[in-house]
Amino acid sequence: MVLIDTTYLVYHPLLWVCLFWGIFIYLLYLIVGYPRREPVIFSKDFVRPPKSLVTDHAARKKVLKQRFNASRVPENLDAVIIGSGIGALTTAVLLGREGKKVLVLEQHDQAGGCCHTFVEKGFEFDTGIHYVGEMGEGEDPRILIDQVTEGQVVWIPMDEAYDTVAVGYPSYTLRYPMVAGKRNYFRKLLEMFPQEKAAIDKYTKFLEENKWACAGTMALKILPEFLTMFLVRSGIHGLIFPSYNKQRRTSVTEFLNSISDNAELKAVLAYAFGDSGVQPSQMSILEYGIIINHYMGGAYYPLGGSSEIAFQIIPIIERYGGKVLVDCPVSEILIDEAGRAVGVKVHKSSGDINIHAKYIISNAGVHTTFKYLLPKMVAAKSAYYPLVEEVGSSISYITTFVGLDGSTKELGLKAGNTWAAHSFGLEQMLEEYFALRVEEAVDLEVPYCFISFPSTKDPSWEYKYPGKSAAIIIALCPYEWFSAWEEQRCQHRGEDYVDLKERIGRQMWLQCLQVFPQLAGKMEYIEVGTPITNRHYLGYPKGEMCGLDHKLNRFSPEIFTKLRAKTDIPGLYLTGQDVVTGGFVSSLYSGVFTASAVLNRNLLINLNLSTREIKARKKME
């Protein structure tokens, strides 16, 4: 289909009529997208005062580690969800409120996906949720997560400087704090770069335009696919959301080069590319702006750690008759003779078990779902199948987990993250580093790494682990460096594998000490997780950090429209970060999109109405 020239659209009155009707249909759908009927999915009445924090490990294990057994599978299931990330858990809660009985199956031995934590040698480490934006009272994502958790997860604000960019190996003496609050954020930038006011003004304008561009991406998800494609191919979508088309096509590198020649400023502004794992020359400013705006109001962390999210949601699912079971890898999605998804096959050493339901929902990612779980003859006919190669997989990462002797106060640590860069030439450094063989890279400085202390962000940590602290150091890492060991069992990959990962981990720790020299001699525990560790525990084929890649083409209107919750295979739905985009909040909202698709109701309308009601009530209090 050839796109209509937008210049022609501007001058042709008939197409202006089409534009009017397109907008009218769009608004009509948002207003009356579903018949208003009970039960209500979102309501202020669902939110209760939070109960006391449960810190007993045995009590938490009873909720988070319910091992699979056929006798535990509820009868008369309506839906089975593969995976237990926040998208899956949100979907299960919303379907439960509609009266649906949902079974969530997790291949790991603990529920929560990237929200899970693990405890080793008296230290607790988070694995995927290191900080979350827009969790302040009254913010839309906060209202949604409160609806899902019934207000049982308490969100603690981190320090004002939620991120700090540290540049200059080995001493990292150049520090650039990113501070919470719109006015504070831009004032700080001007303090650090007083000669760059014109560039910062352009940057400020871009971030404002990004909000409307973001609305353009959501329009592609909210509207029915046939209407979305009409608006895209006719050019109407581009006229309504001109900033969307401009920003999705422009890379971070191109944009920053257009506003300044200052390499220092450009490197500092580009720092957030690490959150999606896409280098600045390949990352759209649409995605980049979404990340910067997301944290503009500050960053938050759940009281009790990130596992608290699943711990509070699972009992809600159970109250609706559902169940969340672990240690049950799904090996296949079952398809009947008519081509409909009708169940899943759970692989157990004692024998495979088939579980049937009307709705099959995958939180395992598009790649895993269409390349590994569906029969190839079925998957190959789907429009999703070529997207796996067209969009590609996001990069993986390596994580060093360090247990420290000393409390937050004793060690002089703050509740903020640090992004440590070798120099201002971030992209060139990474390209050179990734081009090396792992044997060449093991003893070299890691060009760019993220340093976080979960113990500083959670006020309950000192009670649970007195006199101790935890550090997490993360760096982007090619999957190919460790792919030779991908078929070997976890904890049985041999001395060569252990030696390589530990040498990289030790180097990451030495760089952490350059940023935080007061930690010298405080290490009590160290462990390193590689891309194949991520593959084992998260189930992503290449240990991806963000599922499908987030490069420029991910946000083309055609691809973004196709990647939606309802697939073209009857009975099969998707949830998680491949449905919208990467990150906790996007995955949270994916649950709303998925439940809407299953129920054939636009739940965003109910959510928006409830959000307005909740905000109005708070203003009156």
C-alpha positions in Angstrom: 0.0 0.0 0.0 1.5 3.3 -1.1 1.3 6.1 1.5 -0.6 9.2 0.4 1.6 12.3 0.1 0.8 14.5 3.1 1.2 17.7 1.0 -1.7 16.4 -1.1 -3.6 15.7 2.0 -3.3 19.3 3.2 -4.8 20.8 0.1 -7.4 18.2 -0.8 -10.8 18.9 0.9 -12.1 15.3 0.6 -9.1 14.1 2.6 -9.8 16.8 5.2 -13.2 15.2 5.6 -11.5 11.8 6.1 -9.3 13.5 8.7 -12.3 14.8 10.5 -14.0 11.4 10.6 -10.8 9.7 11.6 -10.5 11.9 14.6 -14.2 11.5 15.3 -14.0 7.7 15.2 -10.9 7.8 17.4 -12.6 9.9 20.1 -15.8 8.0 19.9 -14.0 4.7 20.4 -12.1 6.1 23.4 -15.4 7.4 24.9 -17.7 4.4 24.3 -15.2 1.7 23.6 -17.1 -0.9 25.6 -20.5 -1.3 27.2 -20.3 -0.1 30.8 -21.3 -3.1 32.8 -20.3 -4.8 36.0 -18.0 -6.0 37.3 -15.9 -2.9 37.5 -12.3 -3.7 36.9 -10.8 -0.5 38.4 -12.2 1.3 41.5 -10.9 3.3 44.4 -12.6 0.6 46.6 -10.0 -2.0 45.7 -7.2 0.0 47.4 -6.7 -0.7 51.1 -4.2 0.6 53.7 -1.0 -1.5 53.4 -0.5 -4.3 55.9 2.7 -4.8 57.9 5.6 -6.0 55.9 6.2 -9.8 55.9 9.9 -10.5 56.3 9.9 -14.1 57.3 11.5 -16.1 54.5 9.4 -19.2 55.1 6.2 -17.2 54.9 7.3 -15.5 51.7 8.3 -18.9 50.2 4.8 -20.2 50.7 3.5 -17.5 48.4 6.3 -17.1 45.9 7.6 -20.7 45.5 4.5 -22.8 45.1 5.8 -25.7 43.1 3.8 -27.2 40.3 1.8 -30.3 40.9 -1.2 -31.4 38.8 -3.3 -31.5 41.9 -2.8 -27.8 42.4 -4.2 -26.9 39.0 -7.6 -25.3 39.4 -10.5 -26.9 37.6 -12.5 -25.2 34.8 -9.7 -22.8 33.9 -10.5 -19.8 31.7 -6.9 -18.8 31.0 -3.4 -20.0 31.3 -0.5 -17.5 31.3 3.0 -18.6 30.5 5.5 -16.6 32.7 4.9 -14.6 35.8 6.3 -11.1 35.1 4.3 -8.0 36.0 2.5 -8.2 32.6 1.3 -11.7 33.5 0.4 -10.9 37.1 -1.5 -7.7 36.1 -3.4 -9.6 33.4 -4.3 -12.4 35.9 -5.7 -9.9 38.4 -7.8 -8.0 35.9 -9.2 -11.2 34.4 -9.9 -12.4 37.9 -12.0 -9.4 38.6 -14.1 -10.3 35.6 -14.7 -13.7 37.1 -12.1 -15.6 35.1 -10.1 -18.4 36.7 -6.5 -18.0 35.7 -3.4 -20.2 36.1 0.0 -18.6 35.9 2.9 -20.9 35.1 6.5 -19.9 35.9 9.5 -22.0 34.7 11.8 -20.6 37.4 11.5 -21.7 41.0 10.2 -18.3 42.1 7.4 -16.2 40.7 7.8 -12.6 39.6 9.9 -12.7 36.5 12.3 -9.7 36.5 10.6 -8.7 39.8 12.1 -11.6 41.7 15.0 -11.4 44.2 17.3 -14.0 45.5 19.1 -14.4 48.8 22.7 -15.8 49.1 25.0 -15.9 52.1 22.9 -13.4 54.0 22.5 -10.9 51.2 19.4 -10.2 49.0 19.8 -9.0 45.4 17.2 -7.7 43.0 17.5 -8.9 39.4 15.5 -6.6 37.2 13.7 -3.8 39.1 16.4 -1.3 40.2 14.3 1.8 40.1 10.9 2.9 38.8 9.6 6.3 37.8 6.2 7.8 38.1 5.4 6.1 41.4 4.5 9.3 43.3 1.1 9.7 44.9 -1.5 10.6 42.2 0.7 9.7 39.2 -1.1 7.5 36.6 1.2 4.5 36.8 1.1 4.6 40.6 -2.7 4.6 40.5 -2.6 1.5 38.2 -0.1 -0.5 40.3 -2.1 0.4 43.4 -5.2 -1.0 41.7 -3.3 -4.2 40.8 -1.7 -4.7 44.2 -4.7 -3.2 46.1 -2.4 -0.6 47.6 -0.3 -3.2 49.4 3.1 -2.2 47.8 4.6 0.9 49.4 6.8 2.9 47.1 9.8 4.7 48.7 11.3 7.7 46.9 15.0 7.4 46.2 17.4 10.4 46.8 16.9 13.5 44.8 19.9 12.5 42.6 18.4 9.3 41.4 21.1 8.8 38.7 24.6 10.1 38.6 26.8 9.9 35.5 30.5 9.4 36.5 33.1 9.8 33.8 36.8 9.4 33.5 38.5 6.1 34.3 40.3 5.4 36.6 39.2 8.0 39.1 35.7 8.9 37.7 36.1 12.4 39.1 33.6 14.0 36.8 30.2 13.6 38.3 26.9 14.7 36.8 23.8 14.2 39.0 20.3 13.8 37.4 17.9 15.3 40.0 14.2 14.8 40.6 11.7 17.5 39.6 11.3 19.2 36.3 12.6 22.6 37.4 15.4 21.1 39.4 16.4 18.8 36.6 16.9 21.6 34.0 18.3 24.0 36.6 21.0 21.4 37.4 21.8 20.9 33.7 22.3 24.7 33.4 24.5 24.8 36.5 26.7 22.0 35.0 26.7 23.5 31.5 26.2 27.2 31.8 27.5 27.9 28.2 24.9 25.5 26.7 21.7 27.3 27.5 20.5 27.3 23.8 21.1 23.5 23.5 19.4 22.8 26.8 16.4 25.0 25.8 16.1 22.8 22.6 16.4 19.7 24.7 13.6 21.0 27.0 11.3 21.6 24.0 12.0 18.1 22.7 11.0 16.5 26.0 7.7 18.4 25.9 7.0 17.3 22.3 7.9 13.8 23.3 4.8 13.6 25.5 2.5 14.0 22.4 4.7 11.7 20.4 4.2 9.1 23.2 0.5 9.6 22.8 0.9 8.8 19.1 2.5 5.4 20.0 -0.4 4.6 22.4 -3.0 5.5 19.7 -1.5 2.7 17.7 -2.2 0.2 20.5 -5.6 1.5 21.7 -7.4 1.6 18.4 -8.5 -1.6 16.5 -5.8 -2.7 14.1 -7.8 -2.1 10.9 -8.6 1.5 12.0 -5.0 2.1 13.1 -3.6 0.9 9.7 -6.1 3.1 7.9 -5.0 6.2 9.9 -1.3 5.3 9.3 -1.6 4.6 5.6 -3.8 7.6 4.8 -1.3 9.8 6.6 -3.9 10.9 9.2 -2.0 9.5 12.1 1.0 11.5 11.0 -1.0 14.7 10.9 -2.5 14.2 14.3 0.8 13.1 15.8 3.6 14.9 13.7 6.1 14.6 16.6 5.7 10.8 16.6 6.9 10.4 13.1 9.7 12.9 13.6 11.0 11.3 16.8 10.7 7.7 15.8 13.0 8.3 12.8 15.6 10.4 14.6 18.4 8.8 16.5 19.7 10.1 19.8 23.1 10.8 18.2 21.5 12.8 15.4 19.4 14.8 17.7 22.2 15.6 20.2 24.5 16.5 17.3 21.8 18.9 16.0 21.6 20.9 19.3 25.3 21.0 20.4 28.9 20.4 19.5 29.8 19.8 23.2 30.9 16.2 23.5 30.7 16.4 27.3 27.1 17.6 27.3 26.1 15.0 24.6 27.6 12.1 26.5 25.8 13.1 29.8 22.5 13.6 28.1 22.8 10.3 26.3 23.5 8.3 29.4 20.0 6.7 29.7 20.5 4.5 26.6 21.7 1.9 29.0 18.2 1.4 30.3 17.1 -0.1 27.0 20.5 -1.5 25.8 20.4 0.4 22.5 23.4 2.5 21.6 22.6 6.2 20.9 23.1 6.0 17.1 20.5 3.2 16.9 18.0 4.4 19.5 15.1 6.7 18.6 14.6 9.9 20.5 11.0 8.7 20.9 12.1 5.9 23.2 14.9 8.0 24.7 12.5 10.8 25.6 10.0 8.4 27.2 12.8 7.2 29.5 13.9 10.7 30.5 10.4 11.9 31.1 9.6 8.7 33.1 12.2 9.6 35.7 11.8 13.4 35.6 9.7 13.3 38.7 12.2 11.1 40.6 12.7 7.4 41.1 11.1 5.0 43.5 11.8 1.5 45.0 9.3 -0.9 46.6 9.5 -1.3 50.4 10.7 -4.8 51.1 12.4 -5.2 47.7 11.1 -5.9 44.2 9.8 -9.4 45.2 7.2 -7.6 47.3 5.3 -6.9 44.0 4.6 -10.6 43.2 4.2 -11.4 46.9 1.3 -9.0 47.2 -0.3 -9.8 43.9 -0.4 -13.6 44.1 -2.9 -13.8 47.0 -5.2 -11.5 45.0 -5.1 -13.9 42.0 -5.8 -16.8 44.4 -8.8 -15.0 45.9 -10.3 -15.0 42.4 -9.8 -18.7 42.1 -6.6 -18.6 40.3 -3.1 -20.0 41.0 0.5 -19.1 40.4 2.8 -22.1 40.2 6.5 -22.4 39.7 9.1 -24.9 38.5 6.9 -25.8 35.5 8.5 -24.9 32.2 6.0 -24.8 29.3 7.4 -26.7 26.3 4.6 -26.2 23.8 1.4 -24.3 23.1 -1.3 -26.8 22.1 -3.1 -26.1 18.8 -6.3 -27.9 17.8 -7.3 -29.0 14.3 -9.0 -25.7 13.6 -5.7 -23.8 14.4 -6.8 -22.4 17.7 -4.6 -22.3 20.8 -6.3 -24.5 23.4 -3.7 -25.3 26.0 -0.1 -25.8 27.0 2.2 -28.7 27.6 4.2 -28.6 30.9 7.4 -30.5 30.7 8.2 -32.5 33.9 10.7 -35.3 34.4 7.9 -37.5 35.6 6.0 -36.9 32.3 4.5 -34.1 30.3 1.2 -32.7 31.5 -1.4 -31.0 29.2 -3.4 -28.1 30.6 -6.3 -26.7 28.6 -8.1 -23.3 28.7 -10.1 -21.0 26.5 -7.4 -18.3 26.5 -3.6 -18.9 26.2 -1.5 -15.9 27.1 2.2 -15.8 26.7 4.4 -13.6 28.8 7.5 -15.4 27.5 8.2 -12.9 24.7 7.5 -12.9 21.0 10.8 -14.7 20.2 10.2 -17.6 22.6 6.5 -17.9 21.8 6.8 -18.0 18.0 10.2 -19.7 17.6 10.0 -22.3 20.4 6.5 -22.8 21.9 4.3 -22.9 18.8 4.4 -25.7 16.3 6.5 -24.3 13.4 3.7 -24.9 10.8 1.4 -22.7 12.8 3.9 -20.0 13.8 5.3 -19.6 10.3 1.8 -18.5 9.0 1.5 -15.7 11.6 2.4 -12.1 10.9 4.4 -12.2 14.2 6.8 -14.8 12.9 8.9 -12.5 10.6 8.9 -9.8 13.2 11.3 -11.9 15.3 14.0 -11.5 12.7 12.9 -8.1 11.4 13.1 -6.5 14.9 15.7 -8.8 16.4 16.5 -9.5 20.0 17.8 -6.9 22.5 21.4 -7.2 23.8 22.1 -9.1 26.9 24.1 -8.1 30.0 26.4 -9.4 32.7 25.8 -8.7 36.4 28.1 -8.8 39.3 26.4 -9.3 42.7 28.5 -8.1 45.7 27.7 -8.6 49.4 29.3 -5.9 51.6 30.2 -5.8 55.3 28.7 -2.6 56.7 25.4 -0.7 56.8 24.4 2.0 54.4 25.4 4.6 57.0 28.7 3.0 57.8 29.7 2.7 54.2 28.5 6.2 53.3 26.2 5.1 50.5 23.2 6.9 49.0 19.9 5.8 47.5 20.8 6.6 43.9 22.3 4.8 40.9 25.6 5.6 39.2 26.4 5.1 35.5 30.2 4.9 35.2 31.7 5.7 31.8 35.3 5.2 30.8 35.2 8.5 28.7 32.8 10.7 26.8 33.1 8.6 23.6 30.6 6.0 24.9 29.5 4.5 21.6 33.0 4.1 20.1 34.2 2.5 23.3 31.3 0.0 23.3 31.7 -0.9 19.6 35.4 -1.7 20.1 34.7 -3.6 23.3 31.9 -5.7 21.8 34.2 -6.5 18.8 36.6 -8.3 21.0 36.6 -12.0 21.8 35.7 -12.8 25.4 39.2 -14.0 26.0 40.5 -10.6 25.0 37.9 -8.6 27.0 38.2 -10.4 30.4 41.0 -8.2 31.8 40.0 -4.9 30.2 38.0 -2.1 31.8 34.3 -2.3 31.1 33.5 0.9 29.0 30.1 1.5 30.7 28.4 0.0 33.7 25.5 0.6 36.0 26.1 0.5 39.8 23.2 0.2 42.2 22.8 -0.5 46.0 19.4 -2.1 46.7 20.2 -2.0 50.4 20.1 1.8 50.3 16.7 2.0 48.7 14.7 -0.3 50.9 14.3 1.0 54.5 13.4 -2.5 55.7 16.9 -3.8 54.6 18.6 -2.8 57.9 16.0 -4.8 59.8 16.3 -7.9 57.7 20.1 -7.8 57.2 21.6 -5.6 59.9 25.2 -4.4 59.3 25.2 -5.6 55.7 24.8 -4.0 52.3 24.5 -5.2 48.7 25.8 -3.9 45.4 24.8 -4.7 41.8 27.0 -3.8 38.9 25.6 -4.4 35.4 27.3 -4.0 32.0 26.0 -4.7 28.4 27.5 -8.0 27.1 27.2 -9.9 23.8 25.5 -13.2 24.2 28.0 -14.8 21.9 30.8 -14.4 24.5 29.2 -17.2 26.5 27.1 -19.1 24.0 29.5 -22.0 23.9 28.1 -23.0 27.3 24.4 -22.4 26.6 23.5 -26.1 26.6 25.3 -27.0 29.8 23.5 -27.2 33.1 23.6 -24.2 35.4 26.3 -24.6 38.0 27.9 -27.3 35.9 29.6 -25.3 33.1 33.2 -26.0 33.8 36.3 -24.2 35.0 36.8 -22.2 31.8 33.4 -20.6 32.0 33.8 -19.8 35.7 37.2 -18.3 35.1 36.0 -16.0 32.3 33.0 -14.7 34.1 34.8 -14.2 37.4 37.6 -12.2 35.7 35.1 -9.9 34.1 33.2 -9.7 37.4 36.3 -8.8 39.3 37.2 -6.1 36.8 33.7 -4.6 37.2 34.1 -4.7 41.0 37.5 -2.9 40.7 35.8 -0.2 38.6 33.1 0.1 41.3 35.9 0.7 43.8 37.2 3.5 41.7 33.8 5.2 42.0 33.3 4.2 45.7 36.8 3.8 47.2 35.3 3.5 50.7 34.2 0.0 49.8 37.7 -1.4 49.6 38.1 -4.4 51.9 34.4 -4.6 52.5 33.5 -7.4 50.0 32.2 -10.6 51.7 30.5 -12.2 48.7 30.7 -12.0 45.0 28.8 -13.8 42.2 28.6 -13.2 38.5 25.6 -13.8 36.2 26.2 -14.0 32.4 23.8 -13.8 29.4 23.3 -17.6 29.7 22.5 -17.2 33.4 19.8 -14.8 32.3 18.7 -17.3 29.6 18.3 -20.0 32.3 16.4 -18.0 34.9 14.3 -15.7 32.6 13.8 -18.0 29.7 14.9 -15.6 27.0 16.7 -17.5 24.2 19.7 -15.0 24.2 19.4 -13.7 27.7 17.9 -10.5 26.3 17.4 -7.6 28.7 14.4 -6.1 27.0 12.9 -8.9 24.8 12.6 -7.6 21.3 15.1 -5.0 20.3 14.4 -1.3 20.8 16.2 0.1 17.8 14.7 2.6 15.4 12.5 0.1 13.4 10.8 -1.1 16.6 8.8 2.1 16.6 7.7 2.2 13.0 3.9 2.5 12.9 3.5 -0.8 11.0 5.6 -2.8 13.4 4.4 -1.1 16.5 0.8 -1.7 15.4 1.4 -5.4 14.7 3.0 -6.0 18.1 -0.2 -6.1 20.2 -1.8 -8.3 22.7 -4.2 -10.2 20.5 -2.4 -12.3 18.0 -3.6 -13.6 14.6 -3.7 -17.1 16.1 -7.2 -17.7 17.6 -7.1 -18.1 21.4 -3.5 -16.8 21.7 -2.6 -13.6 23.4 0.6 -11.8 24.4 1.6 -9.7 27.4 4.8 -8.2 28.7 7.3 -5.8 27.3 7.0 -6.9 23.7 3.4 -5.7 23.6 4.3 -2.0 24.4 7.9 -1.3 25.1 10.6 -2.3 27.7 10.5 -1.5 31.4 8.3 -2.1 34.5 5.6 0.4 33.8 5.2 -0.5 30.1 4.9 -4.1 31.1 2.4 -3.2 33.8 0.2 -1.4 31.2 0.6 -4.4 28.8 -1.5 -6.3 31.3 -4.3 -3.8 30.7 -4.0 -4.2 27.0 -4.0 -8.0 27.3 -7.0 -8.2 29.6 -8.8 -5.7 27.2 -8.1 -8.0 24.3 -9.3 -11.1 26.1 -12.4 -9.5 27.4 -13.1 -7.6 24.2 -13.4 -4.4 26.4 -11.4 -1.3 26.4 -10.3 -1.4 30.0 -8.2 1.8 29.5 -11.5 3.7 29.6 -12.5 2.3 33.0 -8.9 2.9 34.2 -9.0 6.6 33.0 -12.4 7.2 34.6 -11.2 5.7 37.9 -7.9 7.6 37.7 -9.8 10.9 37.3 -12.1 10.0 40.2 -9.2 9.1 42.5 -7.3 12.3 41.6 -10.4 14.4 42.3 -11.0 12.7 45.6 -7.3 13.3 46.7 -7.7 17.0 45.9 -10.7 17.2 48.2 -8.9 15.4 51.1 
